[in-house]
Amino acid sequence: MHIEIDKDRCIGAGQCALTAPGVFTQDDDGFSALLPGREDGAGDPLVREAAFLLGGAPAQVSCGVIVVVLHHDLA
């Protein structure tokens, strides 16, 4: 899995950081950011749960807008 954040669409609601604090944080301006070395989700079970609960679809995390996308490895 690879996590990507669309920083142009982030509104700084912080739902990703609240749901999976071991993977997400907020930068100095309050926008979503990944913790260093967590681009793969670091095996955090809350990342997949966040994707389901927040995005309504198993591949997206949302906080009102779709800004965090989980790319699933097919290998």
Contact map, one row per residue, 1 for C-alpha under 8 A:
111000000000000000000000000000000000000110000000000000000000000000000111100
111100000000000000000000000000000000001110000000000000000000000000000111100
111110000000000000000000000000000000001110000000000000000000000000011110000
011111000000000000000000000000000000001000000000000000000000000000011110000
001111100000000000000000000000011000000000000000000000000000000000111000000
000111111100000000000000000000000000000000000000000000000000000000110000000
000011111100000000000000000000110000000000000000000000000000000000100000000
000001111100000000000000000000000000000000000000000000000000000000000000000
000001111110000000000000000000000000000000000000000000000000000011100000000
000001111111100000000000000000110000000000000000000000000000000010100000000
000000001111100000000000000000100000000000000000000000000000001010000000000
000000000111110000000000010001110000000000000000000000000000000000000000000
000000000111111000000000000000100000000000000000000000000000001000000000000
000000000001111111000000110001110000000000000000000000000000001000000000000
000000000000111111100000000000000000000000000000000000000000011000000000000
000000000000011111111001100000010000000000000000010000000000111000000000000
000000000000011111111011110000010000000000000000000000000000000000000000000
000000000000011111111000000000000000000000000000000000000000000000000000000
000000000000001111111000000000000000000000000110010000000000000000000000000
000000000000000111111111000000000000000000010110010000000000000000000000000
000000000000000111111111100000000000000000000000000000000000000000000000000
000000000000000000011111000000000010000000010000000000000000000000000000000
000000000000000010011111100000000110011011010010000000000000000000000000000
000000000000000110011111110000011110000000000000000000000000000000000000000
000000000000010110001011111000011110000000000000000000000000000000000000000
000000000001010010000001111111111100000000000000000000000000000000000000000
000000000000000000000000111111111000000000000000000000000000000000000000000
000000000000000000000000011111100000000000000000000000000000000000000000000
000000000000000000000000011111100000000000000000000000000000000000000000000
000000000001010000000000011111110000000000000000000000000000000000000000000
000000100111110000000000011111111000000000000000000000000000000000000000000
000010100101010110000001111001111100000000000000000000000000000000000000000
000010000000000000000001111000111110000000000000000000000000000000000000000
000000000000000000000011110000011111011000000000000000000000000000000000000
000000000000000000000111100000001111111000000000000000000000000000000000000
000000000000000000000000000000000111111000000000000000000000000000000000000
000000000000000000000000000000000011111101000000000000000000000000000000000
000000000000000000000010000000000111111111000000000000000000000000000000000
011100000000000000000010000000000111111111000000000000000000000000000000000
111000000000000000000000000000000000111111100000000000000000000000000000000
111000000000000000000010000000000000011111110010000000000000000000000000000
000000000000000000000010000000000000111111110000000000000000000000000000000
000000000000000000000000000000000000000111111000000000000000000000000000000
000000000000000000010110000000000000000011111111000000000000000000000000000
000000000000000000000000000000000000000000111111100000000000000000000000000
000000000000000000110000000000000000000000011111110000000000000000000000000
000000000000000000110010000000000000000010011111111000000000000000000000000
000000000000000000000000000000000000000000011111111100000100000000000000000
000000000000000000000000000000000000000000001111111110000000000000000000000
000000000000000100110000000000000000000000000111111111100000100000000000000
000000000000000000000000000000000000000000000011111111111111110000000100000
000000000000000000000000000000000000000000000001111111111111100000000000000
000000000000000000000000000000000000000000000000111111110000100000000000000
000000000000000000000000000000000000000000000000011111110001111000000000000
000000000000000000000000000000000000000000000000011111111111111001000000000
000000000000000000000000000000000000000000000000001111111101000000000000000
000000000000000000000000000000000000000000000000001100111111000000000000000
000000000000000000000000000000000000000000000001001100111111000000000000000
000000000000000000000000000000000000000000000000001100101111100000001111000
000000000000000000000000000000000000000000000000001101111111110001011100000
000000000000000100000000000000000000000000000000011111100011111001111100000
000000000000001100000000000000000000000000000000001001100001111111110000000
000000000010111100000000000000000000000000000000000001100000111111100000000
000000000000000000000000000000000000000000000000000000000000011111000000000
000000001110000000000000000000000000000000000000000000000000011111100000000
000000001000000000000000000000000000000000000000000000100001111111111000000
000011101100000000000000000000000000000000000000000000000000111011111000000
001111000000000000000000000000000000000000000000000000000001110001111100000
001110000000000000000000000000000000000000000000000000000011100001111110000
111100000000000000000000000000000000000000000000001000000011100000011111000
111100000000000000000000000000000000000000000000000000000010000000001111100
110000000000000000000000000000000000000000000000000000000010000000000111110
110000000000000000000000000000000000000000000000000000000000000000000011111
000000000000000000000000000000000000000000000000000000000000000000000001111
000000000000000000000000000000000000000000000000000000000000000000000000111
